[in-house]
Amino acid sequence: MKNAPAGSRGWCGGTALRLQGWFALLMRKALLLSCFVTVAAVSLLLLPLMASTVLGQQAAAPQQPLLNPGDAVVTGFSGILEVDPGEAPQAGGKSRIQLFIDPDGASLRGFDLSNPGAIGPFGQPLAPEFLSVTARDIGQVFGLALDDATDPATGDPAPNVYVTATSAYGLPIVAPDADGDGAPDHLASGAANATWMEGLFGLNKGGGPGSVWKIDGITGAVTLFADIALDGQPNNGAALGNIAFDRWNKQFLVSDLETGMIHRIRLSDGTDLGHFDHGVDGRPVFLDVAEREYRKLPPVAFDPAASARIADCPSGDFARAPSCWNFADFRRRVWGVGVRRLPATQEVRLYYAVWSSQGFGNADYAAASDDQRNAVWSVRIDDDGGFDVSSTRREFFLPDFFRSPEAIARAGRS
């Protein structure tokens, strides 16, 4: 086995993105939407930690906070492995080399930005890396947030890091090795023994598509903080969107790309405190900020009978077909989330982005008009941390990524 090139890399407010084929163009546009309202956790400060301290190896006491001023924490694809079974090429000269997620590659990293050291090949400063959490532990992750924890010994800031499972890099499935080449067998569609590929969802630590992971702000220990489900129904594969910390109510807000719900997760223990349903509670009556008038849209409910089409994906290739992953209806599909308290009124509001620009085969999409456009909405958070559904606002539509009608027809609104 050997590591293959890790793919292209982009940046979004403190979250590093590495798009690895599959449906890269589509996801780049969607990730930009999510980043628009993401406050990615970064800007914290002092001296960099040695990697051995972060990874839980023996360190001098007392331990220092994981993050310091000038540090950045970023998420990104962990990379791929090329597996060569050593067999002759197939008929026609086609290679037998297979690609797998690199479970030992980092999907979460920390960098000290306070004093960049070496210079890269293009003249860019290279920041020292002090944190590396592998896909074997947490799978592929996208959403990222910090809490407001402090070091109990000193009172200094020592925020914990939280990241969410993602399908942004594809959903490869495998079966146990049946052909004797020493590697799991790739599957185009499901089978009775189908499983997620190692490195996708942190399966070794009990993770899945609904996982929220916590990295301790002192020790660097990785634990499963929460597993997002709706009325006991787990996420089937579309996974989560983003996560934001509400420091005024000591909770997280997490978007679920399968149901379209935004969940309230208690900071102290990861308990699910309820959810906001944009499709049912946000659309029927809302303030259109741009038009300065109240408007109504038909409610769009979540279908609990829907499921990822692992076994019967029409394209025959589940891993590369997001239309088979059971993404929420485009009119209720929430990705980006962010929390802000308005200075003038002290009102706390959740801002969230509805990713509507891809219909994924929905028959209603072609005639959906403005519902095809990505938009940022908001809702007030009550004093008890719940949602005031009477306060929903559509703040604005995002401009199209593509300009020409031909490009929009080919790639969709954005």
Order of alpha helices (4+ residues) and beta strands (2+ residues): beta-beta-beta-alpha-beta-alpha-beta-beta-beta-beta-beta-alpha-beta-beta-beta-beta-beta-beta-beta-beta-beta-beta-beta-beta-beta-beta-beta-beta-beta-beta-beta-alpha
